Amino acid sequence: MDVISVLTRSGTSIDTPEFKEVLSQYETAMDTQLKEWETKASAIEDDMKKNPDNAMQAQMKAMEDLGGVSKQIRDVNKDFAGRVTGMMNDEQKSKFEVAFNERAYPKVYKKVYVQEKLEAAAKLDGLDTTQKETIGSLQDQWRRESKPLNAAWTQAITAEEDESGGMFGSMMKRWGQQEGDKKGANVKEAREARKALEDRISKRLDEVLSPQQKEKLPKKKPGNMDPWADMFGSGPEDEEE
């Protein structure tokens, strides 16, 4: 993730010397971290080539080493995101924070199926007054109740990364989990709490619509089975213009 790209995509621009200086400091700090990443990655690659018989052990060490750097990169992004938002008005801050969260925590903040259903339902022809009011109420409920659940989920992810040594360490921790293991329990609980809200709202929407109306709603897409998707997701910076 890149704070400057997030600023661009959120349409946030502050033409002051102070703001430009913060961005310059950010570029310097991020460049330092990326160089450290490249150095460690190169050393790991060399080690794996020299010791092919210990490839698995080398891969585990690589995850640990790069995990520490990924945590530092995450912290640099958060630090400078906090600095730039402190120089914004309320409207700019709101837009930037939405764009930042979508990029930093794609699994949490990406648009989910229930949001697609609500948006499509609100545009259906022939809705009666009760249906319109209920759909509007459900949209308000989602915005209101998902906000603290999303915050709890991101906090759980951050805490797990801190404990595990960064994003890669967190991933390895989840891969190594056994049934009944408490590792990653807070992340799982936070994810399930948000999922429960999705299911409640989706069920209520289904109850207020007729079978014919429900047929016009978008169908749920298959889940992404890519194990890296939880960590990286697909953010705006990955999309073509």
N, C-alpha and C positions, 0 to 999 in steps of 0.2 A: 504494500500500500504506500502511496505517496501523497503527503499532505498537500503539495502544490497542485497535483492533479485533482484532488478532491475540491480544492478551492475553485479551480477552473470549471469543473463540472457542476458545482453548486452555484456558479455565476457570481461568486464573491470576489470582489476586487477592491482593495483599499489603497489609494494612491498617496501614501504618506511615507516619508523617509523611515519612520520607526517601523512600519509594517514591512517595508522592503528589507530592512536590516534583519528583522526576525527571520524572514524567508532565506536570506543569505546565510544566516547562522544554521538554519535547518539543513540547507544543502551541504554545508561543511560537515555537520555532525553525521548526516546520513551517509555521506561519502566515506567517512572514516569507518562506519559500521560495515558498509558494503565491501570495502577493501579487506576488512578483517574476515568477512564471510568468504571472499574469494581465496584468501591466503589459507584459511583452514580447509576449505573444500579441495584446494590443490594439494595440500599436504596429505589429506585423507585419500585422495585418488592415487597419489604416489605410493602410499603405504599399502593400499589394496593390491596394486600391481606387483609390489615387491613380495607380498605375502599372500598369494592367492589361496593357499590352504586355510588361511584364517579369515576368509572373506566375511563370514557371518559375524564373527567377533568384531571385525573392522567396521562393518555396517552399523552395529550397535553403538560402537564408540563414536562413529560419525554422527549418528542421531544425537548423541549426548553433547558432542562438541558444537555442532551447528545449532542445537537447541538453545544453548546459552547465548549465541549471537542473535538468534531470532527473537529472544526475549529482550535483548538490548535494543534491537531495531523497533520492536513493538513499543518499548518505553520511550524511545526518541520520538516516535510518531505521536504518542499520547501527550508527551511533554509539550511539543510544539503546537499540537492541536489546541491544547489549553491556552498557550500563549496567544495564538491568533484569535481565538474566540473572545479573549479578554479585550480585544481591540475592535470588536464588531458591535453593531447595534442589534437589537432583539431579532429583527427579521433576518439579517445576515447570519446571526448565530444559529437560528433555528434551521435554516437551509443547510448550513455547513454541517451541523450535528447530524442531520438526517443522512446526508451524503457520506459522512465519515463512518457512521455506524453501519450503513449498508456495505461499506467496503471493508471495515475492520472485522465485522461479525456477520458475514453473509448468511450463515446458517440461521441466525436469529432474526435478522431484519429483512431477508428476502420476502417478496410477496408470496403468501401461502394460498392454498386452494380456497379457503373460506372467504378471503378477500376478493378473489376472482368471482366467486359465486354471488357475493353481496353486490359487487359492481354491476354484474350482468343482470341480477334480479331487479336492481333499481331502474334499469333501462327497458324492462319488459313493457310491451303494450298491454293495455287493458287492466292494469292494476287498479283495485278499488282503494278507497280511502284508508281502510284498515291495513291493507297490505303495504301501502306506501309508508304509513306511519310506523308499522312494525319493522320494515326494512331499514328505515332511517334510524330507528331506535337501536337496531342491531349493529348498524355501522358505528353509531356513537359508543355503544357498549364495547365494541372491538377496540376502538381507539383509546378508550378510557382504561379498560382492564388489561389490554396487552402491554401497555407502557411499563407498569411495574414488574410484570412477569418477564418482559424482555430485559429489563435492567437487572433482575435477579439472575437471569441466565448468563448475561455477559459477565457479571461479577463472579459467578461460579466458574466460567471458562478461564477468567483471569487468575483466579485463585488456584485452579488446577495447573495452569501453565507455570505459575510461580513455584508451586510445590514440585513440579515434575522437571523443571529446567527448560521452560520454553515450549513452543508449539510442537516441536518434534518429540520432545520428551513426553508431552501430554498424549500424543498419538500412540507412542510406544506403550505407554501405560494402559491405554484403552485396549490395544491389541492383546496385551498380556493379561487382561482381566479374566478371572474365572467366575463362574456362576456363584452368586452370593458374596462376591468380593465387594468391599465397601469403596474401593478405589473408583473415583469418578462418580460417586453416588450423588453428590450435590449437583453436578451437571445433568445427570440423568433425571433427577427429581425436578429440576428447573425446566428441562425440556418437556417432561410429562405434564407439568402444571400448565404450560402454554398450550400443549396439545389438547388438554382437557377443555380449555376455553374455546379452542377452534371447534371441537366436537359439539359443545353445547350450543354455540351460535349456529353452526351448520344444521343441527337437528331442529332448532327453532325455526330457521328459515324454511326448511323442508315442510314443516307443519303448516306454515302460513300460505304456501303456494299450492296450486292445483297440480295434478299429475302432468297435465299438458304444459303448464308453465315450467315445471322442473325439467321437462325434456329439452327445453330451450337453453338451459344453463350449460356452461362448459363442463366437459367431462374431466375427471381427475386424471392427471398424467402419472405414469409409473414413477416411483421414487428413484433418485440417483443412487446407484449402487457403488459409485466410485468412492473408495475410502478416503481419498484426498479432498473430497468435496466438503466434508465437515470443516476442514481446516482452511481451505482456500476459497471455496465457492466459485461463483462466476460474477465478478464485479463489473461495473461500467467500463473500467479501464481495459477489460479483456474484450470488449465488444467493438465491432467495426463501426465507424462513424456512418 
